Each structure stands twice: as C-alpha cells, then as structure tokens.
Amino acid sequence: MSNELDAWSVMRKFYEAEAAYVAAGGYGKASYEEVAEYLDPEVVLYQAPGMPFSGTGEWRGHDGMEQFMAAFSDCWESMEFLGQEHWGDGDTVVVSNRVRFRAKATGRDVETRILQMIKVRGGRMLECRPFYWDPSAIAEACAVPSAPDA
C-alpha cells in the first residue's frame, strides 16, 4: 500500500472494505484482511458509550478492531453509504457519512448521520472518533424485541 494516500483516500477505501465485510456476514464468515489493510497496527477506535456495539468504548490494535467489527457486524445485516462529505487534508480528515443500516435483530432500517474525526499515519487509519447523530435510533433498531408478559 502506498504511503502517499491522504486521509480521505484511506477512509474511502476503508469504508468500502467495511461495507463488504458486513455484507459478507462479518466475523467468522467474512475475511478481515481487506479491512485490516487500512488500519495502522496501533489503531484506536473510540466508540461512544451506550451504542449496541460500544463494548468498553476503546478498541485498540488489529485484534481490537477485529473484535469491534465482530460486534458491529452482529448488529447489522447491511450498511449502505448514501452520501459522504469530508474536510481536511494530509493526515487528518473529518467525514460526515449519511448511512442506512439494516439491523439483524429486528430487520429494521435506520438512516442516520455519523461524523468521524480520523487521523491517518503511513496510509492507514491511526485513530477514529465517531459521533452518531441519533444514538437512540441506532439502539432501538438493534434492540431484540422482548417477549410479551405471560
């Protein structure tokens, strides 16, 4: 991989790999190699608390990111990028993603925006901080319906 890629170029390729991973069934069903190709060995993902896939809130290194992708793909059957805007250059980019997810647990679609602040090093993502426009809609779409009271 070329070290000449700017942050947006890296992220565009990462998003394609991420969507393909989820579409192929995620952990245990899809190859993680293409996703890992765009991740620095010291990558850190800081997830917002309260999301169905947040875990501890910090996912570190290739193993941590693979565990995150497993949790993420457990929630989503599919993800489609409907629009993207980006700002920045060099090793930093802010990306506004308009995304449609389909939840595995409920089959519901949720369309939302995710704003991400991303740092890249050597042509790979080093740090990502996503901010979800409507966390409650994401949590609701992923919630397993409870059984009715007897």
C-alpha positions as CSV (number, residue, x, y, z in Angstrom):
1,M,0.0,0.0,0.0
2,S,1.3,3.4,-0.9
3,N,2.2,5.8,1.9
4,E,1.1,8.6,-0.4
5,L,-2.6,8.2,0.3
6,D,-4.1,11.1,2.1
7,A,-6.6,10.6,5.0
8,W,-9.7,10.8,2.8
9,S,-8.3,8.3,0.2
10,V,-7.6,5.9,3.0
11,M,-11.0,6.2,4.6
12,R,-12.8,5.9,1.2
13,K,-11.1,2.5,0.8
14,F,-11.7,1.5,4.4
15,Y,-15.4,2.3,4.1
16,E,-15.7,0.0,1.0
17,A,-13.9,-2.8,2.9
18,E,-16.1,-2.3,6.0
19,A,-19.3,-2.4,4.0
20,A,-18.2,-5.6,2.1
21,Y,-17.2,-7.2,5.5
22,V,-20.6,-6.6,7.0
23,A,-22.4,-7.7,3.8
24,A,-20.5,-10.9,3.7
25,G,-21.7,-11.8,7.2
26,G,-19.0,-10.3,9.4
27,Y,-16.9,-12.2,11.9
28,G,-16.3,-15.9,11.2
29,K,-17.9,-15.5,7.7
30,A,-16.0,-12.7,6.0
31,S,-12.3,-12.1,5.6
32,Y,-11.0,-9.4,7.8
33,E,-7.8,-9.0,5.7
34,E,-9.1,-6.2,3.5
35,V,-10.3,-4.2,6.4
36,A,-7.0,-4.6,8.3
37,E,-5.1,-3.4,5.2
38,Y,-6.3,0.1,6.0
39,L,-5.5,0.0,9.8
40,D,-2.3,1.1,11.5
41,P,-1.0,-1.6,13.9
42,E,-1.6,1.0,16.7
43,V,-5.1,2.0,15.6
44,V,-7.5,3.2,18.2
45,L,-11.3,3.5,17.8
46,Y,-13.1,5.5,20.4
47,Q,-16.8,4.5,20.4
48,A,-19.5,6.4,22.1
49,P,-20.9,4.8,25.3
50,G,-24.4,3.3,25.0
51,M,-24.2,2.1,21.5
52,P,-25.1,-1.6,21.0
53,F,-21.5,-2.2,19.7
54,S,-19.5,0.1,22.0
55,G,-18.1,-2.6,24.3
56,T,-15.5,-0.8,26.5
57,G,-15.6,2.2,24.3
58,E,-12.0,1.8,23.1
59,W,-10.8,-0.7,20.6
60,R,-7.0,-1.0,20.1
61,G,-4.8,-2.6,17.5
62,H,-5.7,-5.0,14.8
63,D,-7.1,-7.5,17.3
64,G,-9.3,-4.9,19.0
65,M,-10.6,-3.6,15.7
66,E,-11.4,-7.2,14.6
67,Q,-13.4,-7.6,17.8
68,F,-15.2,-4.3,17.2
69,M,-16.0,-5.4,13.6
70,A,-17.4,-8.6,15.1
71,A,-19.6,-6.7,17.5
72,F,-20.6,-4.2,14.8
73,S,-21.5,-7.0,12.3
74,D,-23.5,-8.8,14.9
75,C,-25.8,-5.7,15.0
76,W,-26.0,-5.0,11.3
77,E,-27.1,-7.1,8.3
78,S,-26.1,-4.4,5.9
79,M,-24.8,-0.9,5.7
80,E,-25.1,1.5,2.7
81,F,-23.3,4.8,2.4
82,L,-25.9,7.2,1.0
83,G,-23.7,10.3,1.0
84,Q,-20.3,11.5,2.3
85,E,-18.7,14.9,2.8
86,H,-15.2,15.4,4.0
87,W,-12.9,18.1,5.2
88,G,-9.2,18.2,5.9
89,D,-6.1,17.1,4.2
90,G,-2.9,15.3,4.8
91,D,-3.1,13.0,7.8
92,T,-6.4,14.3,9.3
93,V,-10.0,14.2,7.9
94,V,-13.5,14.8,9.3
95,V,-16.1,12.8,7.4
96,S,-19.9,13.2,7.5
97,N,-21.5,9.9,6.5
98,R,-25.2,9.5,5.7
99,V,-25.7,5.8,6.2
100,R,-28.5,3.3,6.1
101,F,-28.2,0.2,8.3
102,R,-30.4,-2.8,8.4
103,A,-30.5,-4.4,11.9
104,K,-30.1,-8.1,12.2
105,A,-32.2,-8.4,15.4
106,T,-35.2,-6.5,14.1
107,G,-34.8,-6.3,10.3
108,R,-35.5,-2.5,10.7
109,D,-33.7,0.0,8.5
110,V,-32.3,3.1,10.2
111,E,-30.9,6.0,8.3
112,T,-28.6,8.3,10.2
113,R,-25.5,10.5,10.1
114,I,-22.2,9.7,11.6
115,L,-19.5,12.4,11.9
116,Q,-16.0,10.9,12.3
117,M,-12.7,12.6,13.2
118,I,-9.9,10.5,11.8
119,K,-6.1,10.6,11.9
120,V,-4.0,8.6,9.4
121,R,-0.4,7.5,9.6
122,G,1.5,5.9,6.7
123,G,-1.6,5.3,4.6
124,R,-3.5,3.7,7.4
125,M,-6.1,4.7,9.9
126,L,-4.5,5.5,13.3
127,E,-7.4,7.0,15.2
128,C,-11.1,7.3,14.8
129,R,-13.7,9.1,16.9
130,P,-17.2,8.6,15.6
131,F,-20.2,10.8,16.7
132,Y,-23.7,9.5,16.0
133,W,-26.5,11.9,15.1
134,D,-29.2,9.8,16.6
135,P,-27.8,7.1,19.0
136,S,-31.3,6.2,20.3
137,A,-32.5,5.3,16.8
138,I,-29.5,3.0,16.4
139,A,-30.0,1.4,19.8
140,E,-33.7,1.0,19.1
141,A,-33.2,-0.6,15.7
142,C,-30.7,-3.1,17.2
143,A,-32.8,-4.0,20.3
144,V,-34.1,-7.5,20.4
145,P,-37.8,-7.4,20.9
146,S,-38.7,-8.6,24.4
147,A,-41.2,-11.4,24.9
148,P,-44.6,-10.3,26.0
149,D,-45.5,-10.8,29.6
150,A,-47.4,-14.0,30.3
